[in-house]
Amino acid sequence: MNANEVLRKHNIRKTAIREKVLNLLIRNNECLSYAAIEQKIEDKTQKGSILRVLNYFLSRGIVKKIMIDGIKLRYYFSEKEKRHIVYFRCTCCGDSYLFESKFIEPFAVQGMEVSTSHISAKGICPKCNQ
């Protein structure tokens, strides 16, 4: 999947900055901060546009945000309405990982319907654990 397909699917007009931001989020399997997105886009003329694009994508439901440690806001691509996310940060190298989780399924057994969840975890990644 690429940005053009997603934009077309959601009837969103394609612009260069929308395409850049969306492709970046689609290709990265991690949550990215605004600063990281801005750095990876490398187009300083688009600084204000990046935040507007992120907020627009949030309003359209194709980008989600997660608060890490109560203060760090991160963005990730997700078209799914119900998604359960685990955000993992390695305490050795600082790399972060994003993956879907089945941890929330026990709540269904207890009669609760959870629409979204964000779990933050810290530890040692496979690369550092060798």
C-alpha positions, 0 to 999 in steps of 0.5 A, spaced: 500 500 500 502 506 498 500 514 499 496 514 492 492 508 494 490 511 501 489 518 498 484 515 493 481 511 497 479 516 502 477 521 496 483 526 499 486 531 494 493 529 493 499 534 494 506 533 495 506 534 502 500 529 504 504 524 499 510 525 503 508 524 510 503 519 508 508 514 505 513 516 511 508 513 516 506 507 511 513 505 510 515 506 518 513 500 522 513 505 528 510 511 531 514 517 529 514 524 533 512 530 529 520 532 530 522 525 527 517 526 521 519 533 520 527 531 520 525 525 515 521 529 510 527 534 509 523 540 506 524 546 511 519 550 507 513 545 509 514 545 517 507 548 518 504 544 513 506 537 516 502 539 522 496 541 518 497 534 514 497 530 520 491 533 524 487 533 517 489 525 517 487 524 524 480 527 522 480 523 516 482 516 521 488 514 517 493 516 522 492 515 529 496 518 535 499 515 541 501 518 548 508 515 550 510 516 557 504 521 558 508 526 554 511 524 548 506 524 542 507 519 536 503 518 530 502 512 526 498 510 520 492 506 521 486 505 517 483 500 521 477 503 526 479 497 531 486 497 533 490 495 539 497 497 539 503 495 543 509 501 542 515 498 545 522 502 546 528 498 547 532 501 553 539 499 550 539 502 543 533 507 543 529 503 537 522 503 537 517 498 535 510 498 533 505 492 533 498 489 533 496 486 540 492 480 542 493 482 549 486 485 549 482 479 547 481 477 555 476 483 556 471 480 551 471 474 555 468 479 561 463 482 556 467 488 555 468 491 548 474 495 547 475 499 541 482 501 541 488 500 546 495 503 546 500 499 550 507 502 552 512 497 553 520 498 555 525 492 555 531 490 550 530 488 543 532 482 539 538 486 536 541 488 543 539 481 546 544 477 542 
